[in-house]
Amino acid sequence: MKNTCRLLIFLLVLIVGGENMSVAQTNVFQKWKAKRIEKKMSSEKRKAPKEKKIREPRSVTKAKKEQAKREARNKNEYEKAVKNNKERHFNIQSTEVKERMKQNEKDIKAREKERKKAIRKAGKKARKKYKK
């Protein structure tokens, strides 16, 4: 008799506790559902996650800056050397050769100007075709 009484009490507790547990779980799921529906209905768009910036170590950035400075300095030195060589070679020549060199430079500039003009004229049709 004691055993059956205990068994009935145990079953009663189990049933009542189980029902309460299921109600609690459904409440949680309903809250989640409600939140999801609210988010879908709200007009605000979710912010896109920001991309994380990966920073390089200071030593690397410093080395890159120094390298860029060195390259700029080398480029300037190279341009100066080319200019000096050109002047030196020009000064070495006789007067007749100097005049001919000057005339050649003028002819080259004129040819380049004409070539650019021709390219612009040829591209005019294409520009009209694709112009909106």
Protein Blocks (a to p, Z undefined) as FASTA:
>chain_A
ZZmmmmmmmmmmmmmmmmmmmmmmmmmmmmmmmmmmmmmmpmbdcdddddddddddfklm
mmmmmmmmmmmmmmmmmmmmmmmmmmmmmmmpcfklmmmmmmmmmmmmmmmmmmmmmmmm
mmmmmmmmmpZZ
